[in-house]
Amino acid sequence: MVAEALPEELQRALLTEAEAARAHAYAPYSRFAVGAALLTADGRMVRGANVENASYGLTICAERVAVAAAVAQGERSFRAVAVVGPAGANPCWPCGACRQVLAEFASTLWVVVRDAGGHPCARRLDELLPEAFGPHALAEAR
């Protein structure tokens, strides 16, 4: 299934929501605050911000916070996610762990970041994580 292109106006709205979420990040160790905005299939936006921990391995990325919040609210279907890091930083693409968690729910969702010039840049998740392991792999093993 090919995901329908995401209009630039919607990309900008998602980036604005992600920026608002970023204001709530807890990043005392890296000082690299990240915000995410997850767009549900029915058009709702759910925010997430990274939450660091003194035990670094327990840090949770903004994208996974947004997914967990959405799932806790009963959402299971997503169209897009926007991710925003510090101003002036390189585009803030999701890490591998976040890509895998997002793929659990929507392998063709759009991932939106700001490019070096501050403009929206969108890629489909299956481009960023080709041949992802997912529920289909477990079904084949049964």
C-alpha positions as a LaTeX table, in Angstrom:
\begin{tabular}{lrrr}
\hline
Residue & $x$ (\AA) & $y$ (\AA) & $z$ (\AA) \\
\hline
Met1 & 0.00 & 0.00 & 0.00 \\
Val2 & 1.43 & 3.38 & $-1.00$ \\
Ala3 & 0.80 & 6.18 & 1.47 \\
Glu4 & $-0.87$ & 9.22 & $-0.07$ \\
Ala5 & 1.41 & 12.26 & $-0.25$ \\
Leu6 & 1.26 & 14.48 & 2.81 \\
Pro7 & 0.33 & 18.08 & 1.94 \\
Glu8 & 2.99 & 20.65 & 2.86 \\
Glu9 & 0.48 & 22.59 & 4.98 \\
Leu10 & $-0.07$ & 19.47 & 7.10 \\
Gln11 & 3.69 & 18.87 & 7.31 \\
Arg12 & 4.13 & 22.41 & 8.65 \\
Ala13 & 1.32 & 21.93 & 11.18 \\
Leu14 & 2.94 & 18.72 & 12.41 \\
Leu15 & 6.31 & 20.43 & 12.75 \\
Thr16 & 4.67 & 23.23 & 14.76 \\
Glu17 & 3.12 & 20.65 & 17.11 \\
Ala18 & 6.45 & 18.85 & 17.43 \\
Glu19 & 8.16 & 22.13 & 18.30 \\
Ala20 & 5.56 & 22.76 & 21.02 \\
Ala21 & 6.18 & 19.26 & 22.38 \\
Arg22 & 9.94 & 19.86 & 22.34 \\
Ala23 & 9.44 & 22.62 & 24.93 \\
His24 & 8.52 & 19.89 & 27.43 \\
Ala25 & 11.53 & 17.64 & 26.81 \\
Tyr26 & 13.54 & 16.45 & 29.79 \\
Ala27 & 17.12 & 16.46 & 28.50 \\
Pro28 & 19.43 & 17.53 & 31.35 \\
Tyr29 & 22.30 & 15.28 & 30.24 \\
Ser30 & 22.54 & 15.70 & 26.47 \\
Arg31 & 20.79 & 19.07 & 26.31 \\
Phe32 & 19.38 & 17.73 & 23.00 \\
Ala33 & 15.66 & 18.35 & 23.42 \\
Val34 & 13.43 & 16.62 & 20.86 \\
Gly35 & 9.72 & 16.90 & 20.21 \\
Ala36 & 7.44 & 14.71 & 18.13 \\
Ala37 & 3.89 & 14.99 & 16.85 \\
Leu38 & 2.12 & 11.82 & 15.73 \\
Leu39 & $-0.84$ & 12.16 & 13.36 \\
Thr40 & $-3.53$ & 9.54 & 13.86 \\
Ala41 & $-5.60$ & 8.13 & 11.02 \\
Asp42 & $-8.59$ & 10.20 & 12.19 \\
Gly43 & $-6.59$ & 13.46 & 12.16 \\
Arg44 & $-5.69$ & 13.87 & 15.83 \\
Met45 & $-2.18$ & 14.92 & 16.82 \\
Val46 & $-0.47$ & 13.34 & 19.81 \\
Arg47 & 2.67 & 14.95 & 21.19 \\
Gly48 & 5.77 & 13.40 & 22.69 \\
Ala49 & 9.07 & 14.72 & 24.06 \\
Asn50 & 12.27 & 12.89 & 24.89 \\
Val51 & 12.74 & 11.89 & 28.51 \\
Glu52 & 16.34 & 11.28 & 29.53 \\
Asn53 & 17.50 & 9.28 & 32.51 \\
Ala54 & 20.74 & 9.27 & 34.50 \\
Ser55 & 20.95 & 5.61 & 33.47 \\
Tyr56 & 21.30 & 6.52 & 29.79 \\
Gly57 & 19.88 & 3.25 & 28.46 \\
Leu58 & 16.53 & 4.10 & 30.01 \\
Thr59 & 16.15 & 7.30 & 28.00 \\
Ile60 & 13.00 & 7.38 & 25.86 \\
Cys61 & 12.90 & 9.18 & 22.52 \\
Ala62 & 10.13 & 11.66 & 21.70 \\
Glu63 & 8.69 & 9.45 & 18.96 \\
Arg64 & 8.26 & 6.48 & 21.29 \\
Val65 & 6.70 & 8.73 & 23.94 \\
Ala66 & 4.16 & 9.91 & 21.32 \\
Val67 & 3.40 & 6.33 & 20.24 \\
Ala68 & 2.95 & 5.19 & 23.84 \\
Ala69 & 0.66 & 8.15 & 24.60 \\
Ala70 & $-1.43$ & 7.49 & 21.50 \\
Val71 & $-1.74$ & 3.78 & 22.23 \\
Ala72 & $-2.73$ & 4.58 & 25.83 \\
Gln73 & $-5.54$ & 6.72 & 24.34 \\
Gly74 & $-6.74$ & 3.80 & 22.19 \\
Glu75 & $-5.10$ & 4.80 & 18.91 \\
Arg76 & $-3.56$ & 2.14 & 16.70 \\
Ser77 & $-3.48$ & 3.70 & 13.23 \\
Phe78 & $-1.13$ & 6.52 & 12.24 \\
Arg79 & $-0.51$ & 8.61 & 9.09 \\
Ala80 & 2.59 & 10.63 & 9.96 \\
Val81 & 5.06 & 11.71 & 12.59 \\
Ala82 & 7.07 & 14.93 & 12.76 \\
Val83 & 10.32 & 15.12 & 14.69 \\
Val84 & 12.08 & 18.35 & 15.72 \\
Gly85 & 15.43 & 18.73 & 17.42 \\
Pro86 & 17.36 & 21.83 & 18.48 \\
Ala87 & 17.31 & 24.82 & 16.15 \\
Gly88 & 20.19 & 24.80 & 13.71 \\
Ala89 & 20.80 & 21.07 & 14.16 \\
Asn90 & 20.87 & 18.66 & 11.25 \\
Pro91 & 17.52 & 17.10 & 10.34 \\
Cys92 & 16.37 & 15.01 & 13.31 \\
Trp93 & 15.41 & 11.68 & 11.73 \\
Pro94 & 14.13 & 8.97 & 14.10 \\
Cys95 & 16.72 & 6.56 & 15.46 \\
Gly96 & 16.57 & 2.87 & 14.55 \\
Ala97 & 14.63 & 1.89 & 17.67 \\
Cys98 & 11.98 & 4.53 & 16.97 \\
Arg99 & 11.73 & 3.46 & 13.33 \\
Gln100 & 11.10 & $-0.10$ & 14.47 \\
Val101 & 8.41 & 0.95 & 16.97 \\
Leu102 & 6.70 & 3.14 & 14.36 \\
Ala103 & 6.82 & 0.29 & 11.83 \\
Glu104 & 4.87 & $-1.89$ & 14.28 \\
Phe105 & 1.85 & 0.31 & 13.60 \\
Ala106 & 2.33 & 1.88 & 10.16 \\
Ser107 & 5.21 & 0.89 & 7.90 \\
Thr108 & 4.18 & 3.45 & 5.27 \\
Leu109 & 3.56 & 6.45 & 7.49 \\
Trp110 & 5.24 & 9.74 & 6.62 \\
Val111 & 8.18 & 10.98 & 8.68 \\
Val112 & 8.57 & 14.76 & 8.57 \\
Val113 & 11.65 & 16.70 & 9.69 \\
Arg114 & 13.09 & 20.12 & 8.95 \\
Asp115 & 15.90 & 20.20 & 6.42 \\
Ala116 & 19.04 & 22.32 & 6.92 \\
Gly117 & 17.13 & 25.36 & 5.60 \\
Gly118 & 14.24 & 24.86 & 8.02 \\
His119 & 11.83 & 23.57 & 5.36 \\
Pro120 & 9.69 & 20.45 & 5.74 \\
Cys121 & 11.25 & 17.26 & 4.40 \\
Ala122 & 9.11 & 14.10 & 4.30 \\
Arg123 & 10.05 & 10.47 & 3.68 \\
Arg124 & 8.03 & 7.33 & 4.05 \\
Leu125 & 9.04 & 5.10 & 6.93 \\
Asp126 & 9.50 & 2.10 & 4.65 \\
Glu127 & 12.18 & 4.12 & 2.82 \\
Leu128 & 13.96 & 4.78 & 6.12 \\
Leu129 & 13.56 & 1.20 & 7.37 \\
Pro130 & 13.30 & $-1.14$ & 4.39 \\
Glu131 & 12.48 & $-4.79$ & 5.01 \\
Ala132 & 11.49 & $-4.07$ & 8.62 \\
Phe133 & 10.77 & $-6.93$ & 11.00 \\
Gly134 & 7.13 & $-6.79$ & 12.02 \\
Pro135 & 3.95 & $-8.67$ & 12.87 \\
His136 & 3.94 & $-10.26$ & 9.40 \\
Ala137 & 7.20 & $-12.08$ & 10.22 \\
Leu138 & 5.68 & $-13.62$ & 13.34 \\
Ala139 & 2.54 & $-14.68$ & 11.46 \\
Glu140 & 4.68 & $-16.47$ & 8.87 \\
Ala141 & 6.41 & $-18.47$ & 11.61 \\
Arg142 & 3.16 & $-19.87$ & 13.01 \\
\hline
\end{tabular}
